[in-house]
């Protein structure tokens, strides 16, 4: 709970037919990355979608929004990571984006939306995808990181992280993420 602007990171697995009925949020940037299965989303902005494996959704709760999330499958579980990031200011206009984050480890969310990433209203860069076999990330002075392993095993600067593990990073200038086998995860570069 709370590492810089990263407020919450939930690793959720929801059984068929299960989910979260309509509930409110405000003043939070909410990212949802589906690892396996499909997650049905509906919100008070009029959005209704199914977030599939490898897809990323950003919902700016801002001045207030309600939404629900349910496992889309009647037979298979859904595995997803949900992230709450404190926005740089309160009362933002609520908003919604969704796009693919399939494939190699890459930038998927940022303040400026560069390289086709989703826009997050905070000084944060979020990377996601499959590590094959390594990814190097330089941290500028004063920056921090959080790494979350969704599947497989990842070595971060010689520290082994397994599925479900997360690691806060401070006082490092370079991160070397390696995977000897199939592994997927997230990296947050935080002010």
TASULQUI-V406675 format. One record per residue. N is the residue number from 1. RES is the residue in one letter. PSI is psi in degrees with one decimal (999 if undefined). OMEGA is omega in whole degrees, 0 to 359 (NA if undefined). D_CENTER is the distance of its C-alpha to the mean C-alpha in Angstrom with 2 decimals. Layout:
N|RES|PSI|OMEGA|D_CENTER + N|RES|PSI|OMEGA|D_CENTER
This chain:
1|X|106.7|175|14.60 + 2|X|107.5|167|14.38 + 3|X|103.5|186|14.17 + 4|X|-128.6|180|15.15 + 5|X|-8.4|177|13.12 + 6|X|108.8|186|10.20 + 7|X|-46.4|185|11.77 + 8|X|142.3|170|10.11 + 9|X|107.3|180|7.73 + 10|X|132.3|174|9.26 + 11|X|98.3|188|9.86 + 12|X|140.5|171|11.83 + 13|X|121.3|186|14.64 + 14|X|129.6|180|16.80 + 15|X|159.6|176|20.33 + 16|X|135.3|180|22.00 + 17|X|-10.5|182|23.02 + 18|X|170.0|178|20.83 + 19|X|-160.8|185|18.26 + 20|X|111.6|180|17.98 + 21|X|171.5|184|20.81 + 22|X|127.9|180|20.80 + 23|X|157.0|185|19.76 + 24|X|155.9|170|19.42 + 25|X|155.3|171|16.96 + 26|X|154.8|176|17.93 + 27|X|51.7|177|17.08 + 28|X|142.7|170|13.32 + 29|X|120.4|185|10.42 + 30|X|118.5|176|8.19 + 31|X|136.2|176|4.97 + 32|X|122.4|180|5.40 + 33|X|116.2|181|5.13 + 34|X|126.8|180|8.73 + 35|X|-47.5|179|10.27 + 36|X|145.1|178|13.80 + 37|X|-160.5|180|15.79 + 38|X|139.0|181|15.35 + 39|X|119.0|180|14.11 + 40|X|127.6|182|16.57 + 41|X|135.6|171|15.60 + 42|X|141.5|181|18.40 + 43|X|170.8|183|18.65 + 44|X|-3.7|176|21.52 + 45|X|-5.0|181|20.93 + 46|X|5.6|178|22.26 + 47|X|137.8|174|19.18 + 48|X|121.0|183|19.33 + 49|X|168.0|169|17.36 + 50|X|123.7|178|16.20 + 51|X|117.4|184|12.73 + 52|X|176.4|181|13.76 + 53|X|129.5|179|12.74 + 54|X|0.0|179|10.63 + 55|X|150.9|181|9.93 + 56|X|135.8|178|7.16 + 57|X|140.0|172|8.36 + 58|X|125.5|176|8.73 + 59|X|118.7|173|11.39 + 60|X|111.4|181|13.43 + 61|X|-34.9|174|15.39 + 62|X|-125.4|184|17.88 + 63|X|-8.1|175|21.42 + 64|X|134.6|178|20.43 + 65|X|150.5|171|19.08 + 66|X|149.9|178|19.39 + 67|X|165.4|175|17.48 + 68|X|154.5|179|17.62 + 69|X|128.1|180|15.57 + 70|X|150.2|172|17.60 + 71|X|126.3|183|17.72 + 72|X|-21.6|185|19.31 + 73|X|138.9|174|21.45 + 74|X|-6.1|186|24.71 + 75|X|-28.2|186|24.84 + 76|X|145.9|176|21.60 + 77|X|162.5|174|18.77 + 78|X|137.5|178|15.15 + 79|X|122.4|179|12.39 + 80|X|157.1|174|8.80 + 81|X|130.6|176|5.95 + 82|X|130.8|187|5.83 + 83|X|134.1|173|5.13 + 84|X|126.3|177|8.34 + 85|X|129.9|179|9.53 + 86|X|124.9|181|13.31 + 87|X|163.6|182|14.65 + 88|X|-17.9|174|17.54 + 89|X|157.3|181|19.97 + 90|X|165.1|175|20.60 + 91|X|18.1|178|21.98 + 92|X|153.8|174|19.99 + 93|X|129.6|179|20.72 + 94|X|147.1|181|18.21 + 95|X|170.0|187|16.43 + 96|X|136.4|172|14.33 + 97|X|150.5|176|13.01 + 98|X|134.8|175|11.90 + 99|X|171.6|182|12.33 + 100|X|139.4|171|12.29 + 101|X|33.8|178|10.05 + 102|X|158.8|166|12.81 + 103|X|-152.2|186|14.84 + 104|X|154.8|179|15.13 + 105|X|123.9|183|12.69 + 106|X|170.1|177|12.37 + 107|X|126.3|181|11.13 + 108|X|-16.3|177|8.78 + 109|X|141.3|181|8.56 + 110|X|166.6|178|11.46 + 111|X|-37.5|186|14.17 + 112|X|0.1|178|16.65 + 113|X|20.3|183|14.93 + 114|X|157.1|178|16.71 + 115|X|30.4|178|16.86 + 116|X|15.0|181|15.66 + 117|X|159.4|175|12.15 + 118|X|150.0|179|10.90 + 119|X|126.6|176|12.50 + 120|X|131.1|183|11.06 + 121|X|64.0|179|14.12 + 122|X|156.7|179|13.84 + 123|X|79.4|181|14.81 + 124|X|142.1|170|11.52 + 125|X|130.9|180|10.57 + 126|X|127.9|177|7.24 + 127|X|143.7|180|8.36 + 128|X|160.0|174|7.52 + 129|X|-158.9|182|10.34 + 130|X|130.1|176|13.54 + 131|X|121.5|183|15.49 + 132|X|101.6|343|19.07 + 133|X|-12.3|181|20.81 + 134|X|164.0|180|19.48 + 135|X|129.4|179|17.48 + 136|X|132.0|179|18.95 + 137|X|122.9|177|17.31 + 138|X|132.3|177|19.70 + 139|X|126.0|176|18.93 + 140|X|157.9|179|21.28 + 141|X|136.6|180|23.51 + 142|X|-1.0|180|22.08 + 143|X|156.8|179|18.42 + 144|X|169.9|180|16.30 + 145|X|160.1|169|13.31 + 146|X|134.4|177|11.02 + 147|X|133.6|180|10.53 + 148|X|126.4|179|9.09 + 149|X|120.6|180|11.04 + 150|X|-41.7|178|10.20 + 151|X|148.6|176|13.69 + 152|X|-157.5|180|16.79 + 153|X|140.2|181|17.81 + 154|X|134.7|173|16.98 + 155|X|125.2|179|19.43 + 156|X|111.6|182|18.34 + 157|X|49.5|177|21.56 + 158|X|10.1|177|23.57 + 159|X|120.4|182|21.54 + 160|X|128.7|173|20.62 + 161|X|134.8|179|17.34 + 162|X|170.9|180|17.31 + 163|X|127.6|180|15.05 + 164|X|-12.7|180|13.30 + 165|X|148.2|172|14.16 + 166|X|155.0|181|12.41 + 167|X|129.1|173|14.43 + 168|X|139.0|182|15.06 + 169|X|128.5|175|16.88 + 170|X|157.2|177|19.69 + 171|X|36.0|175|22.90 + 172|X|145.0|178|21.86 + 173|X|-19.7|181|22.46 + 174|X|137.3|175|21.16 + 175|X|130.0|175|18.59 + 176|X|111.2|179|19.63 + 177|X|124.5|180|17.26 + 178|X|143.9|176|19.43 + 179|X|123.7|178|19.27 + 180|X|-20.4|178|22.68 + 181|X|-171.5|180|21.51 + 182|X|126.6|179|18.69 + 183|X|141.1|177|15.35 + 184|X|149.7|180|11.68 + 185|X|-172.1|182|8.90 + 186|X|147.4|171|6.59 + 187|X|128.6|178|8.65 + 188|X|124.4|174|8.62 + 189|X|112.3|192|12.10 + 190|X|143.7|174|13.28 + 191|X|999|NA|16.69
